[in-house]
């Protein structure tokens, strides 16, 4: 475990605060010791729970009553003795010897006699080496009058011995907390070593059971990540000497460093290294021979690695088939790369070479401008380069993206790379090439929306909008300066998100501009979601109200609000190529559309939204769909998205060709099932994994071994609020503790802002009060005792980052988080966060996090914790486990084994779009969207009554459309295809019946009501009358219920339906 100096000192501070002793081996404390420290304690055994241990070598299990505690669900209680006040801990191992050597130490506290304030003096104790054998399983000790048992239990385990070594307090409790202190053990340490000639063997509880082929691959890849012990009540850890496990021990505050991942590079001066330079790549249309030679060398370097992987795979014995399956993916990737290079080499592909060159030029401009914005002098900016995996991705996906008939067109290319690795730049580079290619190949018809990039969260979408907008600005610069791009249609980018975030109409945009110009603090009233110029990062609005219109980056031009840069030296002072108003997006579809996935539910209500899919326009339909953070499309949201995605794919295939789909994620498991369920397509993971751990040709753990430090804490004998207080207090002290221990180890701002991550809003709500009141109450006496300057948590500097924050508040929150304490006293002290933080937040200064409870999935754990330590300071993450939760306890007791192979533990996610529940919720809206967007006669709101299945032409057209739709269902989940066909048929018959009734009554049948008494095909949650229940958003899965608490006998006033 390689720690930075700052992490080492931070861990020392945390362990001394949580376990003790803070003031040395012989400390005297004025606090109750079991209140001052949170973990590492054993309590006197409760009367009646001592068991029968008089025989000296009895082999009975521990027996004790477990008090009722807070558990997750019925039956989830921990079946361990002394859950609340543990009097024993243990560690299990497998050995081939007949004895083990045990090292046990602890401390006890006794009352200090005298007239001063009450105090407790610590007395250290060490038992020396205790030999435990099959024949002599138990050793009795007296520790300052406390009766203690160090014992073992031996079981046969496949020819070896499974041994559990325990420490148990035998002294009985007095029933009084204060009187029990002398009978307690503190700072308990238990270590086990094998005698000479014996070994500690791998603790293999799974017996290598492979639940599926992917599990077999994970077992093989992580074969060297072995577990050697399991803790009971504390976490197990182990040490190696000369490659052998020579010591295992219990750790009350376990810690493990997950090494950062770095991208691999090439030797300077080699042809493959030259291929990474964007300036060199953009010469491909002028000097294709030289550039293609470098690309060949790049592919050959990867091919050599893939070949060596296959050679190794052939020698894997019983696991040869599994290893070969892994290695074959790399060889397939080599083949696809070669096809990409061959396509660039083809004499007929001059347009593609020009598009590739322009794409490289645009990305180079964007990267250079980014460096300038970071403060680098323009003449000293290093020439931009691709990371090897990024260039590899361009070559892998190029052929199937630009060739509409390519055999891999239907393959979803999934970029699987750790957070912060550069996935966004990789797919933006591909998008730039495709945009230029369309215009070169098809002229004006290649305009319109070419690329749709979708995100799952509005916050993530708004952040990525800035990055993608910078690329579009670079493309516009090329259109003005590069002869090859002159005359092309203007490039633009659009943000299509909920109308609580951005204006929906030009009128709403004008009103938003008026409010912005009147606001005292315009930053907090900016509804246009553009905080700064994407090109030069100049703020778009002043901090305080200004009477000068040019100080605002939005101006009125005719009926439109046009964004522009307020810096007159910026190339975009006359106007920025971006749009955020829905009405404008529909009329002038942007080149690149950034949207939240659930916005596409509007297709059922907004016929004009189909223009974004190329419907009813002169342009070719979008040819590239990019799905970011694919792992978030799971559960109810993913299930609903998949239903509408079948509609979107069908609509985008109207011209006879389907769009290319590219996705990205940092955490994925069972990708074939998930992608199949979402899109009805096969998937190719990139980069392909190697045979060893997390290593691929393109990435590896850093050689220094440094990375994010994970620390585990599971307090017992205290309530959850007390545990949170105990965990938070030393973390808030971190800047002062580091300043005292190692002043030069890290800047003061490095660990200033504490991020507290919660798994539910309920838990978060409790924490807010604790942090300001109780934590501050502890900080003052601790500062006096430890000699630190007092650093209180300021109530005004506690920031909540959750879904409860309004759309206009989130940009302000992110701005506040970027303020460092070195530059302003306004730096945030504590962030109370929900899972909103786990994606899309990229604040480099954040480096300290407390996870309040283990998240439900490992993917969320990885995503959330990777939000800290993204800058120059390596992160520190403390996970607060709840001992009353079986899953938390399990993760804590196997802390090292879990963190050594985090990605191995990522759970599969599921989507079931064609299940009965999903069909009932989403199929009606999807069917309406499909028909309204496919037949112009059915598009207007009052045209639902025009559906007449008795008309043969209409019936045939609808049947063809439904057959195409059901084709996606069959590919995604063949078992549900017939049931879905039946459900679609039932919906169509019902629609036809209501349309016929409306025609007979000579009244229109609307899709959605504009007046209360109108007949409508659809209805929202809460609306009365006949109609198909649909949601405005893919997150509208159930109605809200308003609950009003009334006093007995209180008069009840009935209100009208508010829907």
TAVENQUI-V720076 format. One record per residue. N is the residue number from 0. NEAR is the number of other ideal C-beta (glycine too) atoms within 8 Angstrom. D_CENTER is the distance of its C-alpha to the mean C-alpha in Angstrom with 1 decimal. Layout:
n:near:d_center
N:NEAR:D_CENTER
N:NEAR:D_CENTER
//
This chain:
n:near:d_center
0:6:24.7
1:7:25.0
2:10:24.5
3:9:25.1
4:9:28.0
5:14:25.9
6:12:23.6
7:9:26.8
8:13:28.4
9:14:25.4
10:13:25.3
11:9:29.1
12:14:28.9
13:13:26.3
14:9:28.3
15:10:31.6
16:11:30.3
17:16:28.8
18:12:31.4
19:14:34.3
20:11:36.9
21:10:36.3
22:6:39.9
23:5:40.9
24:7:42.4
25:8:45.3
26:11:43.5
27:10:45.0
28:12:42.7
29:6:43.8
30:6:40.8
31:9:40.7
32:14:38.9
33:12:36.8
34:6:35.6
35:9:35.1
36:13:32.9
37:10:30.0
38:13:30.0
39:12:32.3
40:13:35.1
41:13:37.3
42:15:39.5
43:13:43.1
44:15:43.1
45:12:43.8
46:8:47.4
47:5:47.6
48:12:44.4
49:8:46.0
50:8:46.8
51:6:49.7
52:11:49.5
53:5:53.1
54:6:53.9
55:6:52.1
56:8:50.5
57:9:49.3
58:5:46.3
59:7:45.2
60:3:41.6
61:10:40.6
62:7:41.5
63:11:40.5
64:6:39.7
65:11:36.1
66:6:36.1
67:2:34.2
68:9:30.9
69:5:27.8
70:11:26.1
71:6:23.3
72:5:25.9
73:4:29.3
74:4:29.8
75:9:26.6
76:10:28.8
77:11:29.0
78:4:32.2
79:10:33.1
80:11:36.1
81:14:36.0
82:13:32.5
83:9:33.3
84:9:35.6
85:14:35.3
86:14:38.5
87:13:37.3
88:14:34.6
89:11:34.6
90:18:33.1
91:13:33.6
92:15:34.3
93:12:36.2
94:13:39.3
95:7:42.3
96:11:44.6
97:6:46.8
98:10:45.9
99:15:43.2
100:12:43.6
101:16:41.9
102:14:41.3
103:13:41.0
104:10:40.9
105:13:40.2
106:13:41.6
107:14:43.7
108:13:44.6
109:9:48.1
110:8:49.6
111:10:51.3
112:3:54.9
113:4:56.4
114:2:56.9
115:5:53.8
116:4:50.5
117:6:49.2
118:10:47.1
119:13:45.9
120:10:46.6
121:15:44.5
122:10:46.3
123:9:44.4
124:10:45.2
125:7:44.8
126:11:46.3
127:5:46.5
128:6:46.1
129:11:46.6
130:10:47.4
131:15:46.4
132:8:47.9
133:8:48.3
134:5:51.7
135:9:50.7
136:12:47.4
137:13:47.6
138:11:48.6
139:9:49.6
140:10:49.3
141:8:50.3
142:10:48.0
143:9:49.9
144:7:51.4
145:14:48.2
146:9:48.7
147:13:45.8
148:13:45.4
149:15:43.6
150:11:43.7
151:12:42.3
152:9:42.1
153:8:42.8
154:7:42.0
155:7:42.7
156:8:39.6
157:4:40.5
158:4:43.4
159:10:41.7
160:13:41.1
161:11:38.1
162:14:38.8
163:10:37.3
164:16:38.6
165:15:38.6
166:15:39.8
167:13:41.2
168:16:43.0
169:11:46.3
170:10:47.7
171:9:47.6
172:12:46.1
173:8:48.6
174:4:46.6
175:6:46.3
176:7:43.1
177:6:45.1
178:7:47.8
179:12:45.2
180:13:43.8
181:12:46.5
182:12:45.7
183:16:42.0
184:13:40.4
185:16:37.9
186:12:35.8
187:15:36.3
188:10:35.9
189:15:36.5
190:11:36.6
191:17:38.0
192:10:39.6
193:11:41.6
194:10:45.3
195:3:46.8
196:4:46.6
197:10:43.7
198:9:40.0
199:15:36.8
200:10:35.2
201:7:31.8
202:12:30.8
203:8:30.0
204:5:29.5
205:5:28.0
206:5:31.0
207:6:28.8
208:5:28.4
209:8:26.5
210:4:25.3
211:7:24.7
212:8:25.1
213:8:21.5
214:9:21.9
215:11:25.0
216:12:23.3
217:9:20.7
218:10:23.7
219:13:25.6
220:13:23.0
221:10:22.3
222:6:26.0
223:6:26.5
224:9:23.8
225:6:26.3
226:10:26.4
227:12:29.8
228:14:29.8
229:12:28.3
230:16:28.8
231:12:30.2
232:10:29.7
233:15:28.3
234:14:26.0
235:18:27.6
236:12:27.6
237:12:29.9
238:9:31.7
239:8:33.0
240:6:36.4
241:4:37.4
242:4:34.6
243:8:35.6
244:10:34.0
245:9:36.8
246:10:35.5
247:15:33.1
248:13:32.6
249:14:31.0
250:12:28.7
251:12:28.3
252:13:25.4
253:12:23.7
254:11:21.8
255:11:20.2
256:14:19.0
257:9:16.3
258:11:17.9
259:10:16.2
260:11:16.3
261:8:18.9
262:11:20.1
263:9:23.6
264:5:26.6
265:10:30.2
266:5:33.5
267:5:34.7
268:4:37.5
269:9:36.6
270:10:36.5
271:12:32.9
272:11:31.9
273:9:33.8
274:14:31.8
275:12:28.7
276:10:30.6
277:14:30.1
278:10:33.6
279:10:35.0
280:13:33.1
281:11:34.3
282:11:37.8
283:14:37.4
284:10:39.6
285:6:42.3
286:7:42.3
287:11:40.4
288:6:42.2
289:8:40.9
290:13:37.3
291:12:37.2
292:9:38.8
293:13:35.8
294:12:33.3
295:10:35.4
296:12:35.2
297:16:31.4
298:13:31.3
299:9:33.9
300:10:32.0
301:14:29.1
302:9:31.8
303:8:33.4
304:10:30.3
305:14:29.8
306:9:33.4
307:8:33.3
308:13:30.4
309:13:32.6
310:8:35.5
311:11:33.6
312:13:32.3
313:9:36.0
314:7:36.8
315:12:34.3
316:5:37.0
317:4:35.9
318:9:32.3
319:11:33.7
320:6:32.6
321:12:29.0
322:14:29.0
323:12:30.8
324:10:28.3
325:17:25.6
326:14:28.0
327:9:29.1
328:12:25.8
329:16:26.3
330:11:29.8
331:10:28.8
332:16:26.5
333:12:29.5
334:8:31.6
335:14:29.3
336:13:29.1
337:9:32.9
338:9:33.3
339:14:31.3
340:13:33.6
341:8:36.6
342:13:35.8
343:15:35.8
344:8:39.1
345:8:40.8
346:4:43.8
347:4:43.0
348:10:39.5
349:8:40.6
350:9:38.6
351:12:35.4
352:12:36.3
353:12:36.8
354:14:33.5
355:14:31.8
356:15:33.7
357:17:32.9
358:14:29.2
359:14:29.4
360:12:31.5
361:14:29.1
362:16:26.1
363:12:28.5
364:11:29.6
365:12:26.1
366:11:25.1
367:10:28.5
368:13:28.2
369:9:24.8
370:11:26.6
371:10:29.5
372:8:27.3
373:6:26.0
374:4:29.7
375:9:31.0
376:5:34.6
377:6:34.9
378:4:37.4
379:6:35.4
380:10:32.1
381:6:31.2
382:7:31.4
383:11:27.9
384:7:26.8
385:10:24.2
386:11:22.2
387:14:23.7
388:16:20.7
389:12:20.6
390:12:24.3
391:15:24.1
392:15:21.7
393:14:24.2
394:14:27.0
395:13:25.4
396:15:24.5
397:14:27.4
398:12:30.2
399:12:28.4
400:13:27.2
401:10:30.6
402:9:32.8
403:6:32.7
404:5:34.5
405:8:32.7
406:4:32.2
407:9:28.5
408:12:28.0
409:6:26.7
410:10:24.1
411:12:20.5
412:15:19.4
413:16:15.8
414:13:14.6
415:11:12.7
416:11:12.1
417:8:10.1
418:8:8.2
419:7:11.3
420:12:13.5
421:11:15.0
422:11:13.7
423:10:14.6
424:10:18.1
425:14:18.7
426:14:18.5
427:12:20.2
428:14:23.0
429:16:23.4
430:15:23.5
431:14:26.2
432:16:28.3
433:15:28.3
434:15:29.2
435:16:32.2
436:13:33.3
437:13:33.6
438:12:35.8
439:10:37.9
440:7:38.4
441:9:38.9
442:5:39.9
443:8:39.5
444:8:38.2
445:15:35.2
446:10:34.2
447:12:32.3
448:15:28.6
449:15:27.7
450:15:23.9
451:12:21.5
452:15:17.9
453:13:15.7
454:14:12.5
455:12:11.3
456:12:11.4
457:11:14.5
458:10:13.1
459:13:11.0
460:14:14.2
461:14:16.5
462:12:14.9
463:14:14.9
464:14:18.4
465:12:19.8
466:11:18.8
467:13:20.1
468:14:23.1
469:13:24.1
470:15:24.5
471:16:26.7
472:16:28.7
473:13:29.3
474:16:30.5
475:12:32.8
476:10:34.2
477:13:35.0
478:12:36.7
479:7:38.9
480:5:39.7
481:9:39.4
482:4:42.3
483:8:40.3
484:11:38.0
485:8:40.8
486:3:41.8
487:9:38.4
488:7:37.1
489:7:35.0
490:13:31.3
491:12:29.0
492:16:25.5
493:15:24.8
494:14:22.2
495:11:22.4
496:12:20.6
497:11:21.9
498:8:25.3
499:5:24.4
500:10:22.5
501:13:25.0
502:15:28.7
503:8:29.7
504:9:33.3
505:12:35.4
506:6:37.1
507:11:33.9
508:13:33.0
509:11:36.5
510:9:36.2
511:12:32.8
512:12:34.5
513:8:37.4
514:10:35.2
515:15:33.4
516:10:36.8
517:6:38.1
518:10:35.2
519:4:36.0
520:9:32.5
521:15:31.5
522:12:27.9
523:9:27.2
524:10:29.0
525:14:27.4
526:12:26.5
527:14:26.2
528:14:22.6
529:15:23.9
530:10:24.0
531:9:25.6
532:14:27.4
533:13:24.9
534:12:27.6
535:10:29.0
536:7:26.5
537:10:29.5
538:10:28.6
539:15:29.5
540:10:31.1
541:9:33.2
542:6:32.1
543:7:35.3
544:10:37.3
545:8:39.5
546:3:42.6
547:5:42.1
548:6:40.4
549:6:39.3
550:8:37.1
551:15:34.8
552:12:32.7
553:11:33.7
554:9:37.3
555:8:39.3
556:6:40.8
557:4:42.8
558:4:40.7
559:9:37.4
560:15:35.2
561:9:34.5
562:12:31.9
563:12:33.2
564:13:32.8
565:13:35.0
566:9:35.8
567:5:39.0
568:4:38.5
569:11:35.3
570:7:35.9
571:14:34.2
572:10:36.4
573:4:38.0
574:7:34.9
575:14:31.3
576:12:30.3
577:15:27.8
578:11:28.1
579:11:26.2
580:14:29.0
581:11:28.7
582:9:32.5
583:11:32.6
584:14:29.8
585:11:31.8
586:6:35.0
587:7:33.7
588:13:30.7
589:12:28.6
590:13:28.1
591:18:24.3
592:15:22.8
593:14:19.4
594:14:18.6
595:13:16.3
596:13:16.6
597:12:18.6
598:11:21.1
599:11:22.6
600:14:24.0
601:9:26.5
602:14:28.3
603:12:30.2
604:7:31.6
605:7:31.9
606:8:34.0
607:6:33.8
608:10:30.0
609:11:31.1
610:12:32.2
611:13:28.7
612:13:28.9
613:13:32.3
614:10:34.3
615:5:37.6
616:8:37.3
617:5:39.2
618:12:36.0
619:11:34.5
620:11:31.4
621:15:27.9
622:13:27.5
623:14:23.9
624:13:20.8
625:14:17.4
626:12:14.3
627:14:11.1
628:14:7.6
629:14:9.9
630:12:8.0
631:10:7.8
632:15:11.6
633:10:12.6
634:8:14.9
635:6:17.1
636:14:15.3
637:15:15.1
638:14:18.6
639:16:20.0
640:14:18.5
641:15:20.1
642:15:23.5
643:16:23.6
644:10:22.3
645:15:25.5
646:14:27.5
647:11:25.8
648:13:26.3
649:13:29.9
650:13:30.7
651:13:29.4
652:11:31.6
653:9:34.8
654:6:36.2
655:4:36.1
656:9:33.1
657:7:29.5
658:12:26.6
659:11:24.5
660:11:20.9
661:16:18.2
662:13:14.5
663:16:11.6
664:11:8.5
665:12:7.5
666:11:7.6
667:13:10.5
668:10:13.6
669:10:16.7
670:11:15.9
671:8:19.6
672:9:19.7
673:17:16.6
674:15:17.8
675:13:21.3
676:13:20.6
677:15:18.9
678:12:21.4
679:12:24.2
680:11:23.8
681:9:23.4
682:12:20.5
683:14:20.8
684:11:18.0
685:14:18.4
686:14:19.0
687:11:20.8
688:10:20.3
689:11:23.3
690:10:25.2
691:6:24.0
692:9:20.7
693:9:17.9
694:8:20.7
695:11:21.3
696:10:24.0
697:10:21.6
698:14:19.6
699:9:20.3
700:12:19.6
701:11:21.5
702:4:25.1
703:6:25.4
704:10:22.8
705:11:21.3
706:12:17.7
707:14:15.6
708:15:17.8
709:13:16.7
710:13:19.4
711:14:20.1
712:13:22.4
713:12:24.0
714:13:26.9
715:12:29.7
716:9:32.7
717:8:31.0
718:5:29.4
719:7:25.7
720:9:26.6
721:9:28.6
722:13:25.9
723:13:23.5
724:12:26.4
725:11:27.2
726:15:23.6
727:15:23.2
728:13:26.7
729:12:26.7
730:12:23.3
731:13:24.9
732:16:27.8
733:14:25.9
734:13:27.2
735:11:30.8
736:14:30.5
737:17:29.4
738:8:32.2
739:8:34.7
740:9:33.6
741:9:32.7
742:6:33.3
743:3:32.4
744:10:29.2
745:11:26.8
746:6:27.4
747:9:27.7
748:10:24.7
749:12:22.3
750:13:21.6
751:11:23.0
752:12:20.1
753:14:18.6
754:14:15.2
755:15:15.4
756:15:12.4
757:13:13.7
758:9:13.0
759:7:15.7
760:10:17.7
761:6:20.7
762:11:19.7
763:16:18.7
764:7:22.1
765:10:24.0
766:13:22.4
767:11:23.6
768:8:27.2
769:13:26.9
770:14:25.5
771:10:28.3
772:8:31.1
773:10:30.8
774:14:28.9
775:10:31.3
776:7:34.1
777:10:33.1
778:15:32.4
779:10:36.0
780:7:37.9
781:11:35.4
782:14:35.9
783:8:39.6
784:7:39.5
785:9:37.4
786:6:39.0
787:11:35.8
788:5:36.1
789:8:34.8
790:10:31.5
791:7:30.9
792:13:27.9
793:7:29.0
794:6:28.5
795:4:28.2
796:11:25.4
797:15:23.0
798:11:20.3
799:11:18.4
800:13:15.2
801:11:14.7
802:6:15.6
803:5:19.2
804:9:19.4
805:6:21.4
806:10:20.6
807:10:23.1
808:9:21.8
809:13:18.2
810:12:19.6
811:10:21.9
812:11:19.3
813:11:17.5
814:10:21.0
815:10:21.8
816:13:18.8
817:8:20.1
818:10:23.5
819:10:24.4
820:10:27.0
821:6:29.1
822:6:29.7
823:7:29.9
824:4:30.4
825:6:28.1
826:13:25.0
827:11:22.6
828:11:23.2
829:15:20.5
830:15:17.4
831:14:16.9
832:14:13.4
833:12:11.8
834:10:8.4
835:12:9.0
836:13:8.0
837:9:4.3
838:11:4.6
839:10:7.9
840:11:9.6
841:8:11.6
842:10:14.5
843:7:16.1
844:11:18.3
845:16:15.9
846:12:16.4
847:14:16.9
848:16:14.7
849:15:15.9
850:14:13.8
851:12:16.3
852:12:16.2
853:11:14.1
854:12:11.2
855:5:12.4
856:9:10.2
857:11:9.5
858:13:6.4
859:11:5.1
860:12:7.4
861:14:6.4
862:14:3.0
863:14:5.5
864:13:8.4
865:13:7.9
866:14:8.6
867:14:12.1
868:12:14.6
869:12:13.9
870:8:17.5
871:3:20.8
872:11:20.3
873:13:18.4
874:14:16.1
875:17:17.3
876:13:15.2
877:13:17.4
878:12:16.4
879:14:19.0
880:14:19.9
881:12:22.3
882:11:25.3
883:9:26.2
884:14:23.1
885:10:23.7
886:9:20.1
887:13:19.5
888:14:22.9
889:8:22.2
890:13:19.1
891:13:21.2
892:13:24.2
893:13:22.5
894:16:20.3
895:13:21.4
896:10:21.4
897:10:17.8
898:10:16.5
899:8:18.8
900:11:17.1
901:12:13.5
902:8:12.6
903:9:15.8
904:8:14.6
905:12:11.7
906:8:13.2
907:7:14.4
908:13:13.4
909:9:16.4
910:14:17.8
911:10:21.5
912:15:22.6
913:13:26.2
914:9:26.7
915:6:29.3
916:7:27.0
917:14:24.9
918:13:28.2
919:6:29.7
920:9:26.9
921:13:26.2
922:14:29.0
923:11:31.5
924:14:29.4
925:13:28.5
926:11:32.2
927:14:33.3
928:13:30.9
929:13:32.2
930:12:35.8
931:13:35.8
932:13:34.1
933:10:36.4
934:8:39.8
935:5:40.8
936:6:43.5
937:11:40.9
938:9:38.7
939:5:40.3
940:8:39.4
941:8:43.0
942:11:43.1
943:17:41.6
944:12:45.2
945:8:45.9
946:13:44.3
947:10:47.4
948:10:46.8
949:5:50.6
950:7:50.7
951:5:50.5
952:6:48.9
953:10:46.1
954:10:45.7
955:8:45.5
956:10:42.9
957:12:40.7
958:8:41.1
959:8:40.1
960:12:36.9
961:11:36.1
962:8:36.8
963:10:34.3
964:13:31.7
965:12:32.5
966:9:32.2
967:13:28.4
968:15:28.6
969:10:30.6
970:9:28.3
971:14:25.2
972:11:27.1
973:6:30.8
974:4:31.6
975:10:30.8
976:12:32.6
977:6:36.0
978:10:34.7
979:13:32.8
980:11:35.9
981:8:37.9
982:10:35.5
983:13:35.6
984:8:39.4
985:8:39.7
986:12:37.8
987:13:39.9
988:9:43.1
989:9:42.2
990:11:41.5
991:12:44.7
992:8:46.6
993:14:45.4
994:14:46.1
995:9:49.6
996:9:50.3
997:13:49.3
998:9:51.6
999:6:54.4
1000:6:54.1
1001:4:53.9
1002:7:50.8
1003:10:47.5
1004:13:44.4
1005:13:41.4
1006:12:37.8
1007:10:36.9
1008:9:39.3
1009:6:40.4
1010:5:43.1
1011:4:43.2
1012:3:45.9
1013:9:44.7
1014:9:44.2
1015:13:40.6
1016:11:38.8
1017:14:35.5
1018:13:34.7
1019:11:31.9
1020:10:30.9
1021:8:33.8
1022:10:36.4
1023:5:39.6
1024:6:41.6
1025:5:41.2
1026:9:38.2
1027:11:35.0
1028:8:32.2
1029:11:29.3
1030:12:26.4
1031:8:25.9
1032:9:22.1
1033:13:20.1
1034:8:18.8
1035:9:22.5
1036:7:22.8
1037:5:25.4
1038:5:27.9
1039:6:27.7
1040:4:30.5
1041:4:32.4
1042:4:33.9
1043:4:36.9
1044:3:38.5
1045:6:42.3
1046:4:45.0
1047:4:47.7
1048:3:50.5
1049:6:48.6
1050:3:49.6
1051:5:46.9
1052:4:46.7
1053:3:45.2
1054:4:43.3
1055:3:42.9
1056:6:39.9
1057:5:37.6
1058:7:35.6
//
